[in-house]
Amino acid sequence: MRPGFTCANLFWWYNMYSSVDFSITPRPIYRADGAKIFDIASQPAELRADIKKDLGDFPFPAFWGPRAGILSSQWIADAARWIECRHAPDLQLVYLPHLDYNLQRHGPDPAVISGDLRAIDEVAGGLIDFLETRGVEVAVLSEYGITAVDRPVCLNRIFRERGWIAWRDELGTEAFDAGGSRALAVVDHQIAHVYVNDPSILPDVRATLENQPGVAEVLDADAQTARGLRHERAGDFIAVADARSWFAYYWWLDDARAPDFARTIDIHRKPGYDPAELFVDPSLRWPALRVVGFLLKKKLGLRALLDVIPLDATLVRGSHGRIPEDPADHPVLLARRASGSTTGGTMEATAVYGWLRTFCSG
């Protein structure tokens, strides 16, 4: 990159402490009394107060959870305009999350998500038009394509039935003991990283994975290396789901003994991604009253638990992670150079970084 090059990162991962000049990302404030206050973090630190003064608070509930929707993407797009007007970085990375939500909730059914497509098209299109009027060249990149699923696979429950998962009773609930487990899975959509603490069961763990319905591939260290996936923290095995399946993190066998955080939005305590956090538990008779009660308790300074998240992983209808069979489901990279030239074809995901460098320097 040329001398004096500046970069802004708005909500892209990984954001905090990255080597950029300007960044904004969600970051709640956690108080010692248990209070959780929605907020953002920024670099430089003073940028946070300045942008909130002009745009208002970031609509955190619209970024993740049952209320996730277009308002968060609209705020981020407005923030991108704000950054461009005040700092005009050479490269600005902007993440608009909206299509993640209902595609995971309902799957890629055009009849269901047409409204979401129109909403994000308006937000993204408005931002693109604004940037192009300022002479900014725009590239649109999707990290993944979400496909339809209908079968959650709970690897840690399967491992528990084999006696490999360690847990302990905590006030009538079951706490996950990762360090004491002989084998465990950290799951992320259609990928699971499997760690085996007892080498004597490695063959049994592999056989269990290979024989599990919903698991399409099991990659050991050699296979990971061949795929370009090997890393010291990648795990002894990487399990890849089949086209209709995805991996849920659950380890308990009785929902009555699930830990209290399982029914809440809590990305830090769960050993894996939980898309059920996008739903309100349909078994709750009066969920709105439960939320009101939670807010009243918090207003009174009392500790409270907003336990409205379902434990039914079958609600999730869209996922990603494996390479889809249909190229139409692959992620896309769209760009228009000032010359108006266009190119087609495909590229490896790892080539996007080099492409962006060339795009920025061109």
Contacts in CASP RR format, 6 or more apart in sequence:
PFRMAT RR
TARGET T0000
AUTHOR 0000-0000-0000
METHOD contacts of the structure
MODEL  1
MRPGFTCANLFWWYNMYSSVDFSITPRPIYRADGAKIFDIASQPAELRAD
IKKDLGDFPFPAFWGPRAGILSSQWIADAARWIECRHAPDLQLVYLPHLD
YNLQRHGPDPAVISGDLRAIDEVAGGLIDFLETRGVEVAVLSEYGITAVD
RPVCLNRIFRERGWIAWRDELGTEAFDAGGSRALAVVDHQIAHVYVNDPS
ILPDVRATLENQPGVAEVLDADAQTARGLRHERAGDFIAVADARSWFAYY
WWLDDARAPDFARTIDIHRKPGYDPAELFVDPSLRWPALRVVGFLLKKKL
GLRALLDVIPLDATLVRGSHGRIPEDPADHPVLLARRASGSTTGGTMEAT
AVYGWLRTFCSG
1 90 0 8 1.000
1 357 0 8 1.000
1 360 0 8 1.000
1 361 0 8 1.000
2 90 0 8 1.000
2 361 0 8 1.000
4 90 0 8 1.000
5 90 0 8 1.000
5 91 0 8 1.000
5 360 0 8 1.000
6 21 0 8 1.000
6 22 0 8 1.000
6 87 0 8 1.000
6 89 0 8 1.000
6 90 0 8 1.000
6 91 0 8 1.000
7 20 0 8 1.000
7 21 0 8 1.000
7 22 0 8 1.000
7 89 0 8 1.000
7 90 0 8 1.000
7 91 0 8 1.000
7 92 0 8 1.000
7 93 0 8 1.000
8 20 0 8 1.000
8 21 0 8 1.000
8 22 0 8 1.000
8 23 0 8 1.000
8 83 0 8 1.000
8 87 0 8 1.000
8 89 0 8 1.000
8 91 0 8 1.000
8 92 0 8 1.000
8 93 0 8 1.000
9 15 0 8 1.000
9 18 0 8 1.000
9 20 0 8 1.000
9 22 0 8 1.000
9 23 0 8 1.000
9 24 0 8 1.000
9 25 0 8 1.000
9 93 0 8 1.000
10 23 0 8 1.000
10 24 0 8 1.000
10 76 0 8 1.000
10 79 0 8 1.000
10 80 0 8 1.000
10 83 0 8 1.000
10 92 0 8 1.000
10 93 0 8 1.000
10 94 0 8 1.000
10 95 0 8 1.000
11 24 0 8 1.000
11 25 0 8 1.000
11 26 0 8 1.000
11 76 0 8 1.000
11 94 0 8 1.000
11 95 0 8 1.000
11 97 0 8 1.000
12 93 0 8 1.000
12 94 0 8 1.000
12 95 0 8 1.000
13 95 0 8 1.000
15 23 0 8 1.000
15 24 0 8 1.000
15 25 0 8 1.000
16 23 0 8 1.000
16 25 0 8 1.000
16 27 0 8 1.000
16 41 0 8 1.000
16 43 0 8 1.000
17 43 0 8 1.000
20 43 0 8 1.000
20 93 0 8 1.000
21 43 0 8 1.000
21 87 0 8 1.000
21 89 0 8 1.000
22 42 0 8 1.000
22 43 0 8 1.000
22 44 0 8 1.000
22 47 0 8 1.000
22 83 0 8 1.000
22 87 0 8 1.000
22 89 0 8 1.000
23 41 0 8 1.000
23 42 0 8 1.000
23 43 0 8 1.000
24 40 0 8 1.000
24 41 0 8 1.000
24 42 0 8 1.000
24 47 0 8 1.000
24 48 0 8 1.000
24 51 0 8 1.000
24 79 0 8 1.000
25 40 0 8 1.000
25 41 0 8 1.000
25 42 0 8 1.000
26 38 0 8 1.000
26 39 0 8 1.000
26 40 0 8 1.000
26 41 0 8 1.000
26 58 0 8 1.000
26 60 0 8 1.000
26 63 0 8 1.000
26 64 0 8 1.000
27 39 0 8 1.000
27 40 0 8 1.000
27 41 0 8 1.000
28 36 0 8 1.000
28 37 0 8 1.000
28 38 0 8 1.000
28 39 0 8 1.000
28 60 0 8 1.000
29 35 0 8 1.000
29 36 0 8 1.000
29 37 0 8 1.000
29 39 0 8 1.000
30 36 0 8 1.000
30 37 0 8 1.000
31 37 0 8 1.000
33 301 0 8 1.000
33 303 0 8 1.000
34 303 0 8 1.000
35 298 0 8 1.000
35 301 0 8 1.000
38 57 0 8 1.000
38 58 0 8 1.000
38 60 0 8 1.000
38 61 0 8 1.000
39 48 0 8 1.000
39 57 0 8 1.000
39 58 0 8 1.000
39 60 0 8 1.000
40 48 0 8 1.000
40 52 0 8 1.000
40 58 0 8 1.000
41 48 0 8 1.000
42 48 0 8 1.000
42 51 0 8 1.000
51 79 0 8 1.000
51 82 0 8 1.000
52 58 0 8 1.000
54 82 0 8 1.000
55 75 0 8 1.000
55 78 0 8 1.000
55 79 0 8 1.000
55 82 0 8 1.000
58 72 0 8 1.000
58 75 0 8 1.000
59 71 0 8 1.000
59 72 0 8 1.000
59 75 0 8 1.000
60 72 0 8 1.000
61 67 0 8 1.000
61 68 0 8 1.000
62 68 0 8 1.000
62 69 0 8 1.000
62 70 0 8 1.000
62 71 0 8 1.000
62 72 0 8 1.000
62 75 0 8 1.000
63 72 0 8 1.000
63 97 0 8 1.000
64 265 0 8 1.000
64 277 0 8 1.000
64 278 0 8 1.000
65 265 0 8 1.000
65 277 0 8 1.000
65 278 0 8 1.000
66 277 0 8 1.000
66 278 0 8 1.000
66 279 0 8 1.000
66 280 0 8 1.000
66 308 0 8 1.000
66 309 0 8 1.000
68 97 0 8 1.000
68 100 0 8 1.000
68 101 0 8 1.000
68 278 0 8 1.000
69 98 0 8 1.000
69 101 0 8 1.000
70 98 0 8 1.000
70 116 0 8 1.000
70 119 0 8 1.000
70 120 0 8 1.000
70 123 0 8 1.000
72 97 0 8 1.000
72 98 0 8 1.000
73 96 0 8 1.000
73 97 0 8 1.000
73 98 0 8 1.000
73 120 0 8 1.000
73 123 0 8 1.000
73 124 0 8 1.000
74 123 0 8 1.000
76 94 0 8 1.000
76 95 0 8 1.000
76 96 0 8 1.000
76 97 0 8 1.000
77 94 0 8 1.000
77 96 0 8 1.000
77 123 0 8 1.000
77 124 0 8 1.000
77 126 0 8 1.000
77 127 0 8 1.000
80 92 0 8 1.000
80 94 0 8 1.000
80 127 0 8 1.000
80 131 0 8 1.000
81 127 0 8 1.000
81 130 0 8 1.000
83 89 0 8 1.000
83 92 0 8 1.000
84 92 0 8 1.000
84 130 0 8 1.000
84 131 0 8 1.000
84 134 0 8 1.000
84 136 0 8 1.000
88 134 0 8 1.000
90 360 0 8 1.000
91 356 0 8 1.000
91 360 0 8 1.000
92 136 0 8 1.000
94 127 0 8 1.000
96 120 0 8 1.000
96 123 0 8 1.000
96 124 0 8 1.000
96 127 0 8 1.000
98 116 0 8 1.000
98 119 0 8 1.000
98 120 0 8 1.000
98 123 0 8 1.000
99 113 0 8 1.000
99 116 0 8 1.000
99 117 0 8 1.000
99 120 0 8 1.000
99 146 0 8 1.000
100 146 0 8 1.000
101 116 0 8 1.000
101 278 0 8 1.000
102 112 0 8 1.000
102 113 0 8 1.000
102 116 0 8 1.000
103 113 0 8 1.000
103 116 0 8 1.000
103 146 0 8 1.000
103 318 0 8 1.000
104 146 0 8 1.000
104 275 0 8 1.000
104 278 0 8 1.000
104 316 0 8 1.000
104 317 0 8 1.000
104 318 0 8 1.000
104 319 0 8 1.000
105 278 0 8 1.000
105 279 0 8 1.000
105 315 0 8 1.000
105 316 0 8 1.000
105 317 0 8 1.000
105 318 0 8 1.000
106 112 0 8 1.000
106 113 0 8 1.000
106 317 0 8 1.000
106 318 0 8 1.000
107 113 0 8 1.000
107 146 0 8 1.000
107 147 0 8 1.000
107 148 0 8 1.000
107 149 0 8 1.000
107 317 0 8 1.000
107 318 0 8 1.000
108 146 0 8 1.000
108 147 0 8 1.000
108 148 0 8 1.000
108 318 0 8 1.000
108 329 0 8 1.000
109 148 0 8 1.000
124 140 0 8 1.000
128 138 0 8 1.000
128 140 0 8 1.000
131 138 0 8 1.000
132 138 0 8 1.000
137 335 0 8 1.000
137 336 0 8 1.000
137 337 0 8 1.000
137 338 0 8 1.000
137 359 0 8 1.000
138 335 0 8 1.000
138 336 0 8 1.000
139 333 0 8 1.000
139 334 0 8 1.000
139 335 0 8 1.000
139 356 0 8 1.000
139 359 0 8 1.000
140 332 0 8 1.000
140 333 0 8 1.000
140 334 0 8 1.000
140 335 0 8 1.000
141 331 0 8 1.000
141 332 0 8 1.000
141 333 0 8 1.000
141 334 0 8 1.000
141 352 0 8 1.000
142 331 0 8 1.000
142 332 0 8 1.000
142 333 0 8 1.000
143 331 0 8 1.000
144 320 0 8 1.000
144 321 0 8 1.000
144 331 0 8 1.000
145 320 0 8 1.000
145 324 0 8 1.000
145 329 0 8 1.000
145 330 0 8 1.000
145 331 0 8 1.000
146 318 0 8 1.000
146 319 0 8 1.000
146 320 0 8 1.000
146 329 0 8 1.000
147 243 0 8 1.000
147 318 0 8 1.000
147 319 0 8 1.000
147 320 0 8 1.000
147 324 0 8 1.000
147 329 0 8 1.000
148 244 0 8 1.000
148 317 0 8 1.000
148 318 0 8 1.000
149 190 0 8 1.000
149 241 0 8 1.000
149 244 0 8 1.000
149 245 0 8 1.000
149 246 0 8 1.000
149 316 0 8 1.000
149 317 0 8 1.000
149 318 0 8 1.000
149 319 0 8 1.000
150 244 0 8 1.000
150 314 0 8 1.000
150 317 0 8 1.000
151 213 0 8 1.000
151 214 0 8 1.000
151 244 0 8 1.000
151 245 0 8 1.000
151 246 0 8 1.000
152 245 0 8 1.000
152 246 0 8 1.000
152 247 0 8 1.000
152 248 0 8 1.000
152 313 0 8 1.000
152 314 0 8 1.000
152 316 0 8 1.000
153 212 0 8 1.000
153 213 0 8 1.000
153 214 0 8 1.000
153 215 0 8 1.000
153 241 0 8 1.000
153 245 0 8 1.000
153 246 0 8 1.000
153 247 0 8 1.000
153 248 0 8 1.000
154 247 0 8 1.000
154 248 0 8 1.000
154 249 0 8 1.000
154 250 0 8 1.000
154 251 0 8 1.000
154 313 0 8 1.000
155 185 0 8 1.000
155 187 0 8 1.000
155 192 0 8 1.000
155 194 0 8 1.000
155 209 0 8 1.000
155 212 0 8 1.000
155 239 0 8 1.000
155 247 0 8 1.000
156 165 0 8 1.000
156 176 0 8 1.000
156 184 0 8 1.000
156 185 0 8 1.000
156 249 0 8 1.000
156 250 0 8 1.000
156 251 0 8 1.000
156 271 0 8 1.000
157 250 0 8 1.000
157 251 0 8 1.000
157 252 0 8 1.000
157 253 0 8 1.000
158 208 0 8 1.000
158 212 0 8 1.000
159 165 0 8 1.000
159 181 0 8 1.000
159 183 0 8 1.000
159 184 0 8 1.000
159 185 0 8 1.000
159 205 0 8 1.000
159 208 0 8 1.000
159 251 0 8 1.000
160 167 0 8 1.000
160 251 0 8 1.000
160 253 0 8 1.000
161 253 0 8 1.000
162 183 0 8 1.000
162 204 0 8 1.000
162 208 0 8 1.000
163 182 0 8 1.000
164 181 0 8 1.000
164 182 0 8 1.000
164 183 0 8 1.000
164 184 0 8 1.000
164 198 0 8 1.000
164 201 0 8 1.000
164 205 0 8 1.000
165 176 0 8 1.000
165 177 0 8 1.000
165 181 0 8 1.000
165 182 0 8 1.000
165 183 0 8 1.000
165 184 0 8 1.000
165 251 0 8 1.000
166 177 0 8 1.000
166 178 0 8 1.000
166 179 0 8 1.000
166 180 0 8 1.000
166 181 0 8 1.000
166 182 0 8 1.000
167 174 0 8 1.000
167 175 0 8 1.000
167 176 0 8 1.000
167 177 0 8 1.000
167 251 0 8 1.000
167 252 0 8 1.000
168 174 0 8 1.000
168 175 0 8 1.000
168 177 0 8 1.000
169 175 0 8 1.000
170 259 0 8 1.000
172 257 0 8 1.000
173 257 0 8 1.000
173 258 0 8 1.000
173 259 0 8 1.000
173 260 0 8 1.000
174 251 0 8 1.000
174 252 0 8 1.000
174 257 0 8 1.000
174 258 0 8 1.000
174 259 0 8 1.000
175 259 0 8 1.000
176 184 0 8 1.000
176 251 0 8 1.000
176 259 0 8 1.000
176 271 0 8 1.000
178 184 0 8 1.000
178 271 0 8 1.000
179 197 0 8 1.000
180 197 0 8 1.000
181 197 0 8 1.000
182 196 0 8 1.000
182 197 0 8 1.000
182 198 0 8 1.000
182 201 0 8 1.000
183 194 0 8 1.000
183 195 0 8 1.000
183 196 0 8 1.000
183 197 0 8 1.000
183 198 0 8 1.000
183 201 0 8 1.000
183 205 0 8 1.000
184 194 0 8 1.000
184 195 0 8 1.000
184 271 0 8 1.000
185 192 0 8 1.000
185 193 0 8 1.000
185 194 0 8 1.000
185 195 0 8 1.000
185 239 0 8 1.000
185 247 0 8 1.000
185 249 0 8 1.000
185 271 0 8 1.000
186 192 0 8 1.000
186 193 0 8 1.000
186 195 0 8 1.000
186 249 0 8 1.000
186 271 0 8 1.000
186 272 0 8 1.000
187 193 0 8 1.000
187 247 0 8 1.000
187 248 0 8 1.000
187 249 0 8 1.000
187 271 0 8 1.000
187 272 0 8 1.000
187 273 0 8 1.000
188 247 0 8 1.000
188 272 0 8 1.000
188 273 0 8 1.000
188 321 0 8 1.000
189 246 0 8 1.000
189 247 0 8 1.000
189 273 0 8 1.000
189 275 0 8 1.000
189 319 0 8 1.000
189 320 0 8 1.000
189 321 0 8 1.000
190 240 0 8 1.000
190 241 0 8 1.000
190 245 0 8 1.000
190 246 0 8 1.000
190 247 0 8 1.000
190 319 0 8 1.000
190 320 0 8 1.000
190 321 0 8 1.000
190 322 0 8 1.000
191 238 0 8 1.000
191 239 0 8 1.000
191 240 0 8 1.000
191 241 0 8 1.000
191 247 0 8 1.000
191 321 0 8 1.000
191 322 0 8 1.000
192 238 0 8 1.000
192 239 0 8 1.000
192 241 0 8 1.000
192 247 0 8 1.000
193 233 0 8 1.000
193 234 0 8 1.000
193 235 0 8 1.000
193 237 0 8 1.000
193 238 0 8 1.000
194 205 0 8 1.000
194 209 0 8 1.000
194 235 0 8 1.000
194 236 0 8 1.000
194 237 0 8 1.000
194 238 0 8 1.000
194 239 0 8 1.000
195 235 0 8 1.000
195 236 0 8 1.000
196 202 0 8 1.000
196 205 0 8 1.000
196 236 0 8 1.000
196 237 0 8 1.000
202 236 0 8 1.000
205 236 0 8 1.000
205 237 0 8 1.000
206 218 0 8 1.000
206 220 0 8 1.000
206 237 0 8 1.000
209 215 0 8 1.000
209 218 0 8 1.000
209 237 0 8 1.000
209 239 0 8 1.000
210 218 0 8 1.000
213 245 0 8 1.000
214 241 0 8 1.000
214 242 0 8 1.000
214 244 0 8 1.000
214 245 0 8 1.000
215 239 0 8 1.000
215 240 0 8 1.000
215 241 0 8 1.000
215 242 0 8 1.000
215 245 0 8 1.000
216 240 0 8 1.000
216 241 0 8 1.000
216 242 0 8 1.000
216 243 0 8 1.000
216 245 0 8 1.000
216 322 0 8 1.000
217 239 0 8 1.000
217 240 0 8 1.000
218 237 0 8 1.000
218 238 0 8 1.000
218 239 0 8 1.000
218 240 0 8 1.000
219 227 0 8 1.000
219 229 0 8 1.000
219 237 0 8 1.000
219 238 0 8 1.000
219 239 0 8 1.000
219 240 0 8 1.000
220 236 0 8 1.000
220 237 0 8 1.000
221 230 0 8 1.000
221 236 0 8 1.000
224 230 0 8 1.000
224 231 0 8 1.000
224 234 0 8 1.000
224 238 0 8 1.000
229 238 0 8 1.000
239 247 0 8 1.000
240 321 0 8 1.000
240 322 0 8 1.000
241 247 0 8 1.000
241 319 0 8 1.000
241 321 0 8 1.000
241 322 0 8 1.000
242 322 0 8 1.000
243 322 0 8 1.000
243 324 0 8 1.000
243 325 0 8 1.000
246 275 0 8 1.000
246 316 0 8 1.000
246 318 0 8 1.000
246 319 0 8 1.000
248 274 0 8 1.000
248 276 0 8 1.000
248 313 0 8 1.000
249 270 0 8 1.000
249 271 0 8 1.000
249 272 0 8 1.000
249 273 0 8 1.000
249 274 0 8 1.000
250 258 0 8 1.000
250 262 0 8 1.000
250 311 0 8 1.000
250 313 0 8 1.000
251 271 0 8 1.000
252 258 0 8 1.000
252 259 0 8 1.000
252 262 0 8 1.000
255 311 0 8 1.000
258 311 0 8 1.000
259 269 0 8 1.000
260 305 0 8 1.000
260 307 0 8 1.000
261 269 0 8 1.000
261 270 0 8 1.000
262 270 0 8 1.000
262 309 0 8 1.000
262 311 0 8 1.000
263 281 0 8 1.000
263 305 0 8 1.000
263 307 0 8 1.000
263 308 0 8 1.000
263 309 0 8 1.000
263 310 0 8 1.000
263 311 0 8 1.000
264 305 0 8 1.000
264 306 0 8 1.000
264 307 0 8 1.000
264 308 0 8 1.000
264 309 0 8 1.000
265 277 0 8 1.000
265 306 0 8 1.000
265 309 0 8 1.000
267 273 0 8 1.000
267 274 0 8 1.000
267 277 0 8 1.000
274 309 0 8 1.000
275 316 0 8 1.000
275 318 0 8 1.000
275 319 0 8 1.000
276 309 0 8 1.000
276 310 0 8 1.000
276 311 0 8 1.000
276 312 0 8 1.000
276 313 0 8 1.000
276 315 0 8 1.000
276 316 0 8 1.000
277 309 0 8 1.000
278 316 0 8 1.000
279 309 0 8 1.000
279 310 0 8 1.000
279 315 0 8 1.000
280 287 0 8 1.000
280 308 0 8 1.000
280 309 0 8 1.000
280 310 0 8 1.000
281 287 0 8 1.000
281 308 0 8 1.000
281 309 0 8 1.000
281 310 0 8 1.000
281 311 0 8 1.000
281 312 0 8 1.000
282 310 0 8 1.000
282 312 0 8 1.000
282 315 0 8 1.000
283 310 0 8 1.000
283 312 0 8 1.000
284 290 0 8 1.000
284 308 0 8 1.000
287 308 0 8 1.000
290 306 0 8 1.000
290 307 0 8 1.000
290 308 0 8 1.000
291 306 0 8 1.000
291 308 0 8 1.000
293 304 0 8 1.000
294 304 0 8 1.000
294 305 0 8 1.000
294 306 0 8 1.000
297 303 0 8 1.000
297 304 0 8 1.000
298 304 0 8 1.000
323 330 0 8 1.000
324 330 0 8 1.000
327 346 0 8 1.000
330 346 0 8 1.000
331 349 0 8 1.000
333 347 0 8 1.000
333 352 0 8 1.000
333 355 0 8 1.000
335 359 0 8 1.000
336 342 0 8 1.000
347 355 0 8 1.000
END
